[in-house]
Amino acid sequence: MKKIEAVIQPFKLEEVKEALKGIGVDGMTVSEVRGHGRQKGHKEVYRGQEYQVDLLPKVKLELVIASSRLEEVLKTLIGAAKTGKIGDGKIFVYDVQDAIRIRNDERGESAL
C-alpha cells in the first residue's frame, strides 16, 4: 500500500476530488494548511502598508491506496491539480505497512 500526501492550490480541490472520484478513489483526508516553497510568498498592500505574506494558504490531501494503483492515481492527481504556474504544489509518496479498519478489524487493502 502507498500513502500519497499532496499539497495543492485551494481552488483546485474540487477538480482534484472529482477526478479521483472518477477513477474510483473514495477515501481521503483534506486539511487546510499554510506554507511556501521556492516562491517564498509574496507582498501585499493593505491600507497603504506593504506586508510580506510568506505562508500561503494550501490544501493537503492524504490518501492510502493499493500499490498497484499508484501510477494511475498520481497521473490523475497531477492532471487535475496542475496549472503550470509556480505554487502548484508537491506530492509525496510513502510506503504503508498496514491499515486496519477499526469497526471490524479488517486489515491490509481490504481495510481501505
RORO-26037 format. One line per field, with one value per residue: residue number from 1; residue in one letter; chain; y, z, x of N, C-alpha, C in turn. Coordinates in nm, 3 decimals, padded with zeros to 5 digits. Atoms other than C-alpha are relative to their C-alpha. Last residue first. Example, Ala and Ser with C-alpha at 12.3 -4.5 7.8 and 13.67 -1.06 7.14 Angstrom:
BEGIN
nr	(2, 1)
rest	(s, a)
kette	(A, A)
nnorth	(-00.119, -00.119)
nup	(-00.006, 00.000)
neast	(-00.082, 00.089)
canorth	(-00.106, -00.450)
caup	(00.714, 00.780)
caeast	(01.367, 01.230)
cnorth	(00.109, 00.120)
cup	(00.073, 00.000)
ceast	(-00.077, 00.090)
***
This chain:
BEGIN
nr	(112, 111, 110, 109, 108, 107, 106, 105, 104, 103, 102, 101, 100, 99, 98, 97, 96, 95, 94, 93, 92, 91, 90, 89, 88, 87, 86, 85, 84, 83, 82, 81, 80, 79, 78, 77, 76, 75, 74, 73, 72, 71, 70, 69, 68, 67, 66, 65, 64, 63, 62, 61, 60, 59, 58, 57, 56, 55, 54, 53, 52, 51, 50, 49, 48, 47, 46, 45, 44, 43, 42, 41, 40, 39, 38, 37, 36, 35, 34, 33, 32, 31, 30, 29, 28, 27, 26, 25, 24, 23, 22, 21, 20, 19, 18, 17, 16, 15, 14, 13, 12, 11, 10, 9, 8, 7, 6, 5, 4, 3, 2, 1)
rest	(l, a, s, e, g, r, e, d, n, r, i, r, i, a, d, q, v, d, y, v, f, i, k, g, d, g, i, k, g, t, k, a, a, g, i, l, t, k, l, v, e, e, l, r, s, s, a, i, v, l, e, l, k, v, k, p, l, l, d, v, q, y, e, q, g, r, y, v, e, k, h, g, k, q, r, g, h, g, r, v, e, s, v, t, m, g, d, v, g, i, g, k, l, a, e, k, v, e, e, l, k, f, p, q, i, v, a, e, i, k, k, m)
kette	(A, A, A, A, A, A, A, A, A, A, A, A, A, A, A, A, A, A, A, A, A, A, A, A, A, A, A, A, A, A, A, A, A, A, A, A, A, A, A, A, A, A, A, A, A, A, A, A, A, A, A, A, A, A, A, A, A, A, A, A, A, A, A, A, A, A, A, A, A, A, A, A, A, A, A, A, A, A, A, A, A, A, A, A, A, A, A, A, A, A, A, A, A, A, A, A, A, A, A, A, A, A, A, A, A, A, A, A, A, A, A, A)
nnorth	(-00.129, -00.104, 00.012, -00.071, -00.007, -00.046, 00.035, 00.058, 00.146, 00.055, 00.013, -00.063, 00.076, -00.084, 00.066, 00.138, 00.024, 00.138, 00.078, 00.138, 00.089, 00.129, 00.117, 00.091, 00.108, 00.017, 00.019, -00.120, -00.035, -00.122, -00.079, -00.107, -00.086, -00.059, -00.103, -00.111, -00.068, -00.064, -00.114, -00.105, -00.051, -00.084, -00.121, -00.115, 00.022, -00.030, 00.123, 00.077, 00.126, 00.118, 00.123, 00.122, 00.126, 00.112, 00.120, 00.105, -00.006, 00.130, 00.109, 00.118, 00.123, 00.114, 00.120, 00.065, -00.077, -00.135, -00.014, -00.134, -00.056, -00.124, -00.118, -00.090, -00.077, -00.134, -00.091, 00.072, -00.053, 00.027, -00.118, -00.023, -00.132, -00.098, -00.132, -00.098, -00.094, -00.051, -00.056, -00.026, 00.092, 00.126, 00.057, 00.074, 00.121, 00.086, 00.059, 00.096, 00.118, 00.067, 00.065, 00.112, 00.123, -00.009, 00.019, -00.130, -00.061, -00.138, -00.101, -00.133, -00.117, -00.121, -00.127, -00.118)
nup	(00.068, -00.096, -00.021, 00.103, 00.134, 00.012, 00.131, -00.003, 00.008, -00.018, -00.142, -00.016, -00.079, -00.024, -00.026, -00.044, -00.116, -00.016, -00.109, -00.001, -00.069, -00.035, -00.003, -00.114, 00.021, -00.114, -00.127, -00.060, 00.075, 00.074, 00.070, -00.086, -00.054, 00.108, 00.064, -00.095, -00.013, 00.130, 00.014, -00.092, 00.047, 00.118, -00.025, 00.058, 00.143, 00.073, 00.033, 00.113, 00.000, 00.036, -00.040, 00.016, -00.001, -00.044, 00.086, -00.024, 00.089, -00.014, 00.030, -00.034, 00.060, -00.089, 00.071, -00.054, 00.028, -00.056, -00.075, -00.055, 00.017, -00.072, 00.085, -00.025, -00.124, 00.027, 00.054, 00.058, 00.122, 00.021, 00.050, -00.054, 00.043, -00.105, 00.052, -00.107, -00.010, -00.130, -00.083, -00.128, -00.107, 00.017, 00.133, -00.010, -00.077, 00.084, 00.105, -00.061, -00.038, 00.123, 00.055, -00.082, 00.080, 00.103, -00.051, -00.009, 00.124, -00.041, 00.106, -00.057, 00.081, -00.049, 00.007, 00.000)
neast	(00.006, 00.041, 00.145, 00.074, -00.060, -00.138, -00.057, -00.135, 00.011, 00.134, 00.031, 00.132, 00.097, 00.118, 00.127, -00.019, 00.086, 00.044, -00.058, 00.051, -00.094, 00.059, -00.089, -00.005, 00.096, 00.091, -00.068, -00.058, -00.119, 00.032, -00.102, -00.053, 00.106, 00.080, -00.082, -00.017, 00.128, 00.027, -00.091, 00.045, 00.130, -00.024, -00.078, 00.070, 00.022, -00.124, -00.073, 00.052, -00.073, 00.076, -00.068, 00.079, -00.075, 00.083, -00.004, 00.099, 00.115, 00.067, -00.092, 00.080, -00.052, -00.023, -00.040, -00.120, -00.120, 00.012, 00.125, 00.017, 00.133, 00.030, 00.012, 00.112, -00.018, 00.052, -00.100, -00.112, -00.059, -00.141, -00.068, -00.134, -00.044, -00.033, -00.034, 00.005, -00.111, -00.042, 00.105, -00.066, 00.036, -00.077, 00.023, 00.127, -00.029, -00.084, 00.083, 00.093, -00.078, -00.040, 00.120, 00.048, -00.001, 00.104, 00.137, 00.067, 00.047, 00.025, -00.009, 00.029, -00.030, 00.067, -00.072, 00.084)
canorth	(00.075, -00.203, -00.468, -00.341, -00.452, -00.542, -00.575, -00.534, -00.472, -00.107, -00.010, -00.073, -00.152, -00.046, -00.192, -00.120, 00.193, 00.306, 00.681, 00.908, 01.287, 01.524, 01.892, 02.219, 02.429, 02.728, 02.845, 02.810, 02.514, 02.493, 02.133, 01.993, 01.780, 01.629, 01.576, 01.389, 01.172, 01.079, 01.009, 00.790, 00.584, 00.550, 00.430, 00.187, -00.135, -00.010, -00.015, 00.329, 00.549, 00.911, 01.242, 01.574, 01.896, 02.228, 02.549, 02.901, 03.093, 03.145, 03.424, 03.719, 04.022, 04.334, 04.676, 04.946, 05.177, 05.032, 04.679, 04.618, 04.262, 04.109, 03.746, 03.406, 03.239, 03.123, 02.830, 02.655, 02.807, 02.710, 02.714, 02.422, 02.340, 01.968, 01.703, 01.332, 01.086, 00.786, 00.730, 00.667, 00.510, 00.667, 00.942, 01.005, 01.100, 01.345, 01.488, 01.542, 01.704, 01.945, 02.033, 02.098, 02.310, 02.646, 02.554, 02.513, 02.175, 01.985, 01.615, 01.340, 00.992, 00.683, 00.359, 00.000)
caup	(00.252, 00.508, 00.233, 00.135, 00.463, 00.767, 00.858, 01.235, 01.211, 01.302, 01.345, 00.983, 00.999, 00.752, 00.734, 00.631, 00.429, 00.192, 00.133, -00.167, -00.154, -00.398, -00.427, -00.501, -00.794, -00.649, -00.969, -01.274, -01.498, -01.364, -01.245, -00.986, -01.211, -01.428, -01.130, -00.937, -01.234, -01.315, -00.948, -00.913, -01.222, -01.121, -00.769, -00.848, -00.797, -00.460, -00.326, -00.200, 00.107, 00.072, 00.220, 00.062, 00.186, 00.085, 00.059, 00.203, 00.164, 00.444, 00.348, 00.316, 00.324, 00.403, 00.235, 00.411, 00.227, 00.385, 00.293, 00.025, -00.041, -00.095, -00.193, -00.050, -00.050, -00.414, -00.353, -00.132, 00.098, 00.373, 00.512, 00.565, 00.519, 00.562, 00.344, 00.426, 00.150, 00.080, -00.247, -00.525, -00.803, -01.113, -01.138, -00.762, -00.811, -01.088, -00.884, -00.578, -00.788, -00.954, -00.619, -00.458, -00.739, -00.580, -00.266, -00.454, -00.380, -00.119, -00.198, 00.050, -00.102, 00.116, -00.059, 00.000)
caeast	(-00.913, -00.948, -00.946, -00.600, -00.448, -00.653, -01.020, -01.067, -01.446, -01.508, -01.141, -01.049, -00.677, -00.409, -00.059, 00.299, 00.233, 00.509, 00.521, 00.459, 00.492, 00.321, 00.407, 00.231, 00.109, 00.296, 00.465, 00.243, 00.165, -00.189, -00.166, -00.406, -00.630, -00.358, -00.127, -00.397, -00.493, -00.133, -00.060, -00.371, -00.289, 00.077, -00.007, -00.289, -00.089, 00.034, -00.323, -00.421, -00.387, -00.495, -00.389, -00.482, -00.322, -00.478, -00.274, -00.288, 00.040, 00.289, 00.529, 00.293, 00.526, 00.327, 00.322, 00.125, -00.116, -00.426, -00.320, -00.056, 00.052, 00.395, 00.451, 00.537, 00.880, 00.839, 01.072, 00.822, 00.568, 00.330, -00.020, -00.257, -00.626, -00.665, -00.833, -00.842, -00.922, -01.140, -01.323, -01.075, -01.282, -01.127, -01.392, -01.374, -01.010, -01.103, -01.391, -01.171, -00.896, -01.140, -01.297, -00.957, -00.807, -00.902, -00.706, -00.375, -00.218, -00.017, -00.045, 00.027, 00.002, 00.020, 00.106, 00.000)
cnorth	(00.025, 00.137, 00.103, -00.008, 00.077, 00.003, 00.060, -00.048, -00.072, -00.152, -00.071, -00.027, 00.080, -00.088, 00.105, -00.073, -00.148, -00.010, -00.145, -00.079, -00.138, -00.084, -00.123, -00.113, -00.103, -00.109, -00.011, -00.034, 00.123, 00.040, 00.125, 00.098, 00.120, 00.097, 00.071, 00.116, 00.123, 00.081, 00.077, 00.124, 00.116, 00.061, 00.089, 00.128, 00.119, -00.011, 00.038, -00.131, -00.088, -00.122, -00.116, -00.117, -00.116, -00.125, -00.102, -00.110, -00.112, 00.007, -00.139, -00.121, -00.116, -00.117, -00.109, -00.127, -00.059, 00.078, 00.135, 00.007, 00.138, 00.044, 00.121, 00.115, 00.103, 00.093, 00.142, 00.102, -00.089, 00.070, -00.035, 00.130, 00.028, 00.133, 00.095, 00.132, 00.091, 00.095, 00.069, 00.074, 00.017, -00.095, -00.128, -00.071, -00.086, -00.131, -00.095, -00.071, -00.107, -00.129, -00.079, -00.072, -00.119, -00.123, 00.001, -00.023, 00.138, 00.076, 00.136, 00.099, 00.123, 00.115, 00.111, 00.124)
cup	(-00.052, -00.066, 00.099, 00.016, -00.096, -00.145, -00.009, -00.136, -00.009, 00.005, 00.022, 00.143, 00.008, 00.071, 00.014, 00.018, 00.036, 00.127, -00.009, 00.105, 00.007, 00.063, 00.034, -00.018, 00.112, -00.018, 00.112, 00.132, 00.053, -00.089, -00.068, -00.074, 00.078, 00.050, -00.109, -00.063, 00.089, 00.008, -00.128, -00.012, 00.086, -00.054, -00.124, 00.004, -00.069, -00.151, -00.085, -00.013, -00.106, 00.000, -00.041, 00.044, -00.007, -00.006, 00.056, -00.105, 00.032, -00.077, 00.019, -00.038, 00.049, -00.079, 00.102, -00.079, 00.053, -00.013, 00.070, 00.066, 00.062, -00.031, 00.087, -00.097, 00.025, 00.121, -00.017, -00.046, -00.045, -00.123, -00.017, -00.056, 00.070, -00.065, 00.117, -00.058, 00.120, -00.009, 00.125, 00.087, 00.130, 00.118, -00.027, -00.132, 00.015, 00.071, -00.089, -00.106, 00.060, 00.029, -00.127, -00.064, 00.074, -00.090, -00.109, 00.047, 00.026, -00.127, 00.058, -00.112, 00.080, -00.088, 00.058, 00.000)
ceast	(-00.140, -00.011, -00.050, -00.151, -00.089, 00.044, 00.140, 00.052, 00.134, -00.002, -00.133, -00.044, -00.129, -00.102, -00.110, -00.132, 00.011, -00.084, -00.048, 00.077, -00.063, 00.110, -00.081, 00.098, 00.003, -00.103, -00.103, 00.067, 00.070, 00.117, -00.059, 00.090, 00.054, -00.104, -00.080, 00.078, 00.012, -00.129, -00.028, 00.089, -00.047, -00.128, 00.013, 00.081, -00.067, -00.018, 00.121, 00.079, -00.066, 00.092, -00.089, 00.086, -00.098, 00.087, -00.099, 00.011, -00.099, -00.131, -00.058, 00.085, -00.086, 00.055, 00.035, 00.029, 00.130, 00.131, 00.002, -00.137, -00.002, -00.141, -00.030, -00.003, -00.111, 00.011, -00.050, 00.102, 00.113, 00.053, 00.147, 00.055, 00.132, 00.036, 00.022, 00.048, -00.022, 00.118, 00.052, -00.101, 00.075, -00.022, 00.077, -00.030, -00.125, 00.032, 00.080, -00.083, -00.092, 00.077, 00.034, -00.118, -00.061, -00.004, -00.108, -00.145, -00.060, -00.031, -00.034, 00.021, -00.040, 00.046, -00.086, 00.089)
***
